[in-house]
Amino acid sequence: MTRNERRNQLILTMIILVTVGIMVTFFWRTETPEPLPSDEEDSLYAEWLSKYHPDSSQVRPYGERGRKSYPGRSYPQGKHYTKKHYERRSSSKSPTYVGVRGDSPAPASFAFDPNTADSTELLALGLSPYQVRNVYKYRAKGGRYHRKEDFHRLYGLTVEQWQHLEPLIVIDEKYQYVADLAETSPHYVKDSVKRVVKYDEGVVVPLNRCDTSDLQKVPGIGSYYARKIVGYRDALGGFVSAEQLTEVKDLPREVAEEATRWFQTEPSLVRKMAVNEMSLSQLKKHPYLSFYQAKVITEHRRLYGPLKSLDDLKLYEEFTERDIERLRPYIQF
């Protein structure tokens, strides 16, 4: 062993001896504290605290509300509960603490306006604190309860709470809708749309000359379907057969088939297209012509001159026999 190694070993030994000596001296002079007096021995608590924890009486004094947290003392759930919140069960060997508050009181019953009621009233009516906060947030953002049913949407509201609160809600007039307020007036007369009188059986309606009011008198056709029929008639140029009603968009097929017996068509009133003069954009607007079919017609005119007959379109795969027959009443050359 070299000289440096012997010196390092001597220093390490001295450090260990000094550390052990300090620890022995500390534990020899430290007095073991007496057990903490029980809750009933309040007169001994101050003496015990000043003896073993003299600084604790200044930081956490003992007051009228009971003992607060101090070294070695723990309460249920880590909170600082006072003595009056708990009672001991004498029948148990180990002290068990039970809350003395018991069940929540029954909710109060009094008329209230959710637009103006304060937190004290809402809590008394049985709402929870977070529900009261939601009411305040809703009102702070400009929200208002115009009807009783509006309060039904409160988040977390149970059926039991709603059954208790519904008869108690009274909405002030300034928050109600004008329509709702008018209904409560003794002079209120409900405004209703006059019922449309339908045609009697046997009436015949000219399909190419009637307007929407005439169409609404046909059983099964209302204002919406009447507008659809007139719009399709204008795009088509007129009906050549009542069966064409089945082509009207959104009109149920059974309604269209039932309505055909009420109409008569006048093919002479059909507006025809000058197929050799119309542009591509004009041709494709017709319900019986697609963009590609209109393109074929304009290309044929450009390459071979004006169409002389619809039979010229039979050479193109874009046109079927049915397409040509549908177009025949609407084309003029």
C-alpha positions in Angstrom: 0.0 0.0 0.0 1.4 3.3 -1.0 1.6 6.4 1.1 -1.3 8.1 -0.7 -3.5 5.1 -0.3 -2.8 5.0 3.5 -3.6 8.7 3.8 -6.9 8.4 1.9 -7.9 5.4 4.1 -7.2 7.3 7.3 -9.3 10.3 6.1 -12.3 8.0 5.2 -12.1 6.4 8.6 -12.1 9.7 10.4 -15.2 10.9 8.4 -17.1 7.7 9.3 -16.2 8.1 13.0 -17.3 11.7 13.1 -20.6 10.9 11.3 -21.4 8.1 13.7 -20.6 10.3 16.7 -22.9 13.1 15.6 -25.8 10.6 15.0 -25.3 9.0 18.5 -25.2 12.4 20.2 -28.4 13.6 18.4 -30.5 10.5 19.3 -29.1 10.5 22.9 -30.2 14.1 23.5 -33.6 13.8 21.6 -36.4 13.1 24.0 -39.1 10.8 22.8 -42.4 12.8 22.5 -45.4 11.8 24.5 -48.4 10.4 22.7 -50.8 13.0 21.3 -53.7 13.8 23.6 -57.1 12.6 22.4 -59.7 15.0 21.1 -61.5 15.1 24.4 -58.4 16.2 26.3 -58.3 19.7 25.0 -56.7 21.1 28.1 -53.6 18.9 27.5 -53.3 19.8 23.8 -51.8 23.2 24.3 -49.2 21.9 26.7 -48.2 19.1 24.4 -47.9 21.4 21.4 -45.7 24.0 23.2 -43.4 21.2 24.5 -42.8 19.2 21.3 -43.7 21.7 18.6 -43.2 25.2 19.9 -43.3 26.8 16.5 -46.6 25.1 15.4 -48.7 27.2 17.8 -47.6 30.3 15.9 -48.0 28.9 12.4 -51.2 27.0 13.1 -52.8 28.3 16.3 -55.5 26.5 18.2 -58.8 28.5 18.0 -62.5 28.3 18.7 -63.2 26.4 15.6 -61.1 23.4 16.8 -57.7 21.9 16.1 -56.1 22.6 12.7 -53.4 20.6 11.0 -50.2 20.1 13.0 -47.3 17.6 12.8 -48.4 14.0 13.1 -52.1 14.8 12.7 -54.1 13.6 9.6 -57.7 14.0 8.7 -59.9 12.0 6.3 -59.1 12.7 2.6 -56.3 15.0 3.6 -58.6 18.0 4.3 -58.6 20.2 7.4 -61.9 19.4 9.0 -62.9 20.9 12.3 -64.2 18.9 15.2 -67.9 19.9 14.8 -68.1 18.2 11.4 -67.6 14.8 12.9 -68.8 12.5 15.7 -67.3 9.4 17.0 -69.1 6.0 16.9 -68.7 4.7 20.4 -69.8 1.2 19.4 -66.7 0.7 17.3 -63.3 -0.2 18.7 -61.5 2.0 16.2 -62.7 5.6 15.9 -64.8 6.0 12.7 -65.9 9.5 11.6 -69.3 10.1 10.2 -70.6 13.3 8.6 -73.4 14.9 10.6 -74.9 16.9 7.7 -77.0 14.0 6.5 -79.1 14.1 3.3 -79.7 17.2 1.3 -82.8 19.2 2.2 -85.9 19.0 0.0 -85.9 21.6 -2.8 -88.0 24.7 -2.2 -91.1 25.5 -4.2 -91.7 29.1 -5.3 -92.2 30.9 -8.6 -89.1 32.1 -10.4 -88.0 33.5 -13.7 -84.8 31.7 -15.0 -83.9 35.0 -16.8 -83.5 36.9 -13.5 -83.3 34.4 -10.6 -80.0 34.6 -8.7 -77.8 31.8 -7.5 -79.4 31.6 -4.0 -82.8 31.0 -5.5 -81.6 28.5 -8.0 -79.7 26.5 -5.4 -82.8 26.5 -3.1 -84.9 25.2 -5.9 -82.6 22.1 -6.1 -80.2 22.9 -8.9 -76.6 21.9 -8.4 -73.8 24.5 -8.3 -72.5 23.5 -11.8 -76.1 23.9 -13.2 -76.3 27.3 -11.7 -73.0 28.3 -13.3 -74.3 27.1 -16.7 -77.4 29.3 -16.3 -75.2 32.3 -15.5 -72.9 31.6 -18.5 -75.9 31.3 -20.8 -77.3 34.6 -19.6 -73.9 36.3 -19.8 -73.6 35.4 -23.5 -77.0 37.0 -24.2 -79.1 33.9 -24.0 -82.7 34.2 -22.8 -85.4 31.7 -21.8 -88.4 32.7 -23.9 -90.6 29.7 -23.0 -90.7 27.1 -20.2 -89.4 24.5 -22.6 -86.2 26.5 -23.2 -85.1 25.8 -19.6 -85.6 22.1 -20.3 -82.3 22.2 -22.3 -80.2 23.0 -19.2 -77.3 20.5 -19.2 -77.6 17.8 -16.5 -81.3 18.6 -15.7 -82.9 15.4 -14.6 -86.6 14.3 -15.1 -87.2 14.7 -11.4 -85.8 18.2 -11.3 -87.9 19.2 -14.4 -91.1 17.8 -13.0 -90.5 19.9 -9.9 -89.4 23.1 -11.7 -91.8 23.2 -14.7 -94.9 24.4 -12.8 -92.8 27.0 -11.0 -91.3 28.8 -14.0 -92.9 32.1 -14.8 -91.4 34.0 -17.8 -91.7 37.7 -17.7 -93.5 39.3 -20.7 -90.4 41.2 -21.9 -88.6 37.9 -22.5 -91.5 36.1 -24.3 -92.0 35.9 -28.0 -94.6 38.3 -29.4 -96.5 35.4 -31.0 -96.7 33.6 -27.7 -97.7 36.7 -25.9 -100.5 37.4 -28.4 -102.0 34.0 -27.9 -102.6 34.8 -24.3 -104.5 38.0 -25.2 -108.3 37.8 -24.9 -108.6 39.5 -28.2 -106.3 37.1 -30.0 -107.7 35.5 -33.2 -105.5 32.8 -34.7 -104.5 33.6 -38.3 -104.7 30.6 -40.5 -104.3 30.0 -44.2 -107.6 29.6 -46.0 -108.1 26.0 -47.0 -107.9 25.5 -50.8 -111.2 24.0 -52.2 -110.5 21.1 -54.4 -112.2 20.4 -57.7 -115.2 18.1 -57.8 -114.9 14.8 -59.6 -115.2 15.1 -63.4 -113.5 18.5 -63.7 -110.9 18.7 -66.5 -108.0 21.0 -66.2 -106.0 22.3 -69.3 -102.5 21.2 -68.4 -100.7 23.6 -70.7 -102.8 26.7 -69.8 -103.4 26.4 -66.0 -101.4 28.2 -63.4 -100.3 27.1 -59.9 -103.5 28.1 -58.2 -105.5 25.9 -60.6 -103.1 23.0 -60.0 -103.5 23.3 -56.3 -107.2 22.6 -56.6 -106.4 19.1 -58.1 -106.6 16.5 -55.3 -103.1 15.4 -54.2 -101.3 18.5 -55.5 -100.2 21.3 -53.2 -98.3 24.5 -53.7 -94.9 22.8 -53.8 -95.9 20.3 -56.4 -97.7 22.9 -58.4 -94.6 25.0 -58.7 -92.6 22.0 -59.8 -95.1 21.1 -62.5 -95.2 24.6 -63.9 -91.4 24.9 -63.9 -91.0 21.6 -65.8 -93.7 22.6 -68.3 -91.8 25.9 -69.0 -88.5 24.0 -69.5 -90.1 21.4 -71.7 -92.1 23.7 -73.8 -95.4 22.2 -72.8 -96.9 18.8 -72.3 -97.9 16.5 -75.1 -99.3 13.9 -72.7 -100.4 13.9 -69.1 -98.2 10.9 -68.5 -95.2 13.3 -68.7 -96.1 14.3 -65.1 -94.2 11.3 -63.9 -91.0 13.0 -65.2 -91.5 15.9 -62.8 -88.7 15.9 -60.2 -89.8 15.3 -56.6 -93.4 14.6 -57.6 -94.2 11.1 -56.3 -95.1 8.7 -59.1 -98.3 7.6 -57.5 -99.4 11.2 -57.2 -98.6 11.9 -60.8 -100.4 8.8 -62.1 -103.5 9.7 -60.0 -103.4 13.3 -61.3 -103.3 12.4 -65.0 -107.1 11.8 -65.1 -107.7 15.4 -64.2 -105.8 16.9 -67.1 -106.1 17.3 -70.8 -103.3 18.4 -73.1 -103.3 20.5 -76.2 -100.3 19.6 -78.4 -100.9 22.7 -80.5 -99.8 24.9 -77.6 -96.4 23.1 -77.3 -93.4 25.5 -77.9 -91.0 23.9 -80.4 -87.2 24.4 -80.8 -85.5 25.7 -83.9 -82.9 23.0 -83.7 -80.8 24.4 -86.6 -80.6 27.9 -85.1 -80.1 27.3 -81.4 -76.7 27.3 -79.7 -75.1 24.6 -77.6 -76.0 26.3 -74.3 -79.6 26.7 -75.5 -80.0 23.1 -76.6 -78.7 21.5 -73.5 -81.3 23.3 -71.3 -84.1 21.2 -72.7 -84.9 18.3 -70.4 -84.7 15.8 -73.2 -81.2 16.8 -74.4 -78.0 16.1 -72.5 -74.8 18.1 -73.0 -73.3 15.4 -75.2 -76.4 15.1 -77.4 -76.5 18.9 -77.8 -72.8 18.7 -78.8 -73.6 16.1 -81.4 -76.2 18.4 -83.0 -73.9 21.4 -83.2 -71.1 19.3 -84.6 -73.3 17.8 -87.2 -74.4 21.2 -88.3 -70.8 22.4 -88.5 -69.7 19.4 -90.6 -72.7 18.5 -92.7 -74.9 21.5 -92.6 -78.4 21.9 -91.0 -80.4 18.9 -89.9 -83.2 17.9 -92.3 -84.8 15.3 -90.2 -84.4 13.6 -86.7 -83.4 10.5 -88.6 -80.0 12.1 -89.2 -79.4 11.7 -85.4 -79.9 7.9 -85.6 -76.3 7.5 -86.9 -74.9 8.7 -83.5 -74.6 6.4 -80.5 -75.6 9.3 -78.2 -79.2 9.0 -79.4 -81.4 6.0 -78.9 -84.7 5.4 -80.6 -86.6 6.5 -77.5 -84.6 9.8 -77.3 -85.6 10.6 -80.9 -89.2 9.8 -80.4 -89.4 12.0 -77.3 -87.8 14.9 -79.1 -90.0 14.7 -82.2 -92.9 16.8 -80.9 -90.5 19.6 -79.8 -88.3 20.0 -82.9 -88.8 22.1 -85.9 -86.5 22.5 -88.9 
